[in-house]
Amino acid sequence: MSKKTERISQIIMVSIFIIFILGFCVWTFFTKDRQFSEMENRNLAQFPEFSWKQLKEGKFTQELESYMSDQLPFKDSLVTLKTDTDRLLMHNLQNGVYFGSDGYYLQNYKEFPVQVNKNIGYVNELAELCKGTEIDFMLVPNSISVMSDKLPSVNNTEDQQKTIDKIRAGLDKSIKFYCPMDELKKAAADGAQPYYKTDHHWTSDGARVAFDGFMKFLGEDELKAKYDVKELKDFMGTLYSKAPSAFSAKDTMKLYTDTNNKLTVKYVDQNKTTDTLFDSSFQDKKDKYSTFLGGNFPVVEIKADNAQQDKKVLILKDSYANCAMPYFTSMYSDVTMMDMRYYHMQKLTVSEYVKQNKIDKVILLYNVDFFNTDTNFVEMTF
């Protein structure tokens, strides 16, 4: 090939690339902006307001870059295409998610020991502040630990059991600590599905296995409630959103309702009261997991008129607790859920809430990855 022909070829390639980029930019500016991404479950960046000050400080260009990225035409399809290309090239890790066997997505785990140690300290401080009240702790392993046999043979994930053992050893002896690792592994080995394939949460069946083990550990009576079951098909969860693929399996979500147990569910900060643990507005959305209680809130107070025990229980929780509420409300007559990510000592401290409401026991229900990374446990200690 002559130098002239090579130069013409280069010019054509550069021209095609420029036209392609400009085309996408023009498309972006002349199509209606999306407000929300179902795939990413978040609000998308909108066109930034221009000012010379914003431009000088670099904020305008930064916000413009976020806008262009969020409003890119066919973004979801392009991300899916990239994921499928990577899988065809035998890349088994994308965006922190391993592509496991049998359609399982498994979120990579890396311990952050400084944060783990801080959170152990905050839980111990809470136990001291609530001295005289029973403190129980259920720490739930994630799917990457329970379903480790689904992992690719080559992986760099760390062992959650080491984190669990560290937490167990570091907690005050007054705290009753339970981890359902063995029970969940046995359930999986017996053919049950304790975790979703495409989401980071456990399933309602996984939560029941752990709940039963927890009650046995605490010396409580076996749960006697009977449930009606409703299934929601075609659930594609948070891990799928991180690495969407045309080859992904769809999950089925189960909603358990104790029909003999009348509930009053009060969302304290929202000044809203319902008679169900489920928000049907999410059933036809991608974020189906928010069908459980409508998501996460600072304080939700639940009264059950036919529970097995007349006890007041405060559950300090992450989103893993949401799908376990049918079981807790069948067992205990008065259950309060408090999420430290949103509570922030709004009216009472946790210990003040315990004393003022004459709470019989405090239950911490968290998954390992959350305990490993969350910075809001400090809110328990004021």
Secondary structure as GFF3:
##gff-version 3
##sequence-region A 1 382
A	DSSP	alpha_helix	3	30	.	.	.	ID=ss1
A	DSSP	beta_strand	36	37	.	.	.	ID=ss2
A	DSSP	beta_strand	42	43	.	.	.	ID=ss3
A	DSSP	alpha_helix	52	57	.	.	.	ID=ss4
A	DSSP	alpha_helix	59	70	.	.	.	ID=ss5
A	DSSP	alpha_helix	75	88	.	.	.	ID=ss6
A	DSSP	beta_strand	93	94	.	.	.	ID=ss7
A	DSSP	beta_strand	97	99	.	.	.	ID=ss8
A	DSSP	three_ten_helix	101	103	.	.	.	ID=ss9
A	DSSP	beta_strand	105	107	.	.	.	ID=ss10
A	DSSP	alpha_helix	113	129	.	.	.	ID=ss11
A	DSSP	beta_strand	134	140	.	.	.	ID=ss12
A	DSSP	alpha_helix	143	146	.	.	.	ID=ss13
A	DSSP	three_ten_helix	148	150	.	.	.	ID=ss14
A	DSSP	alpha_helix	160	170	.	.	.	ID=ss15
A	DSSP	beta_strand	176	178	.	.	.	ID=ss16
A	DSSP	alpha_helix	181	189	.	.	.	ID=ss17
A	DSSP	alpha_helix	204	218	.	.	.	ID=ss18
A	DSSP	beta_strand	228	235	.	.	.	ID=ss19
A	DSSP	alpha_helix	238	242	.	.	.	ID=ss20
A	DSSP	beta_strand	251	257	.	.	.	ID=ss21
A	DSSP	beta_strand	263	267	.	.	.	ID=ss22
A	DSSP	beta_strand	272	274	.	.	.	ID=ss23
A	DSSP	three_ten_helix	280	282	.	.	.	ID=ss24
A	DSSP	three_ten_helix	288	291	.	.	.	ID=ss25
A	DSSP	beta_strand	299	304	.	.	.	ID=ss26
A	DSSP	beta_strand	309	317	.	.	.	ID=ss27
A	DSSP	three_ten_helix	319	324	.	.	.	ID=ss28
A	DSSP	alpha_helix	325	331	.	.	.	ID=ss29
A	DSSP	beta_strand	332	338	.	.	.	ID=ss30
A	DSSP	alpha_helix	340	343	.	.	.	ID=ss31
A	DSSP	alpha_helix	350	356	.	.	.	ID=ss32
A	DSSP	beta_strand	361	367	.	.	.	ID=ss33
A	DSSP	alpha_helix	368	373	.	.	.	ID=ss34
A	DSSP	three_ten_helix	377	381	.	.	.	ID=ss35
###
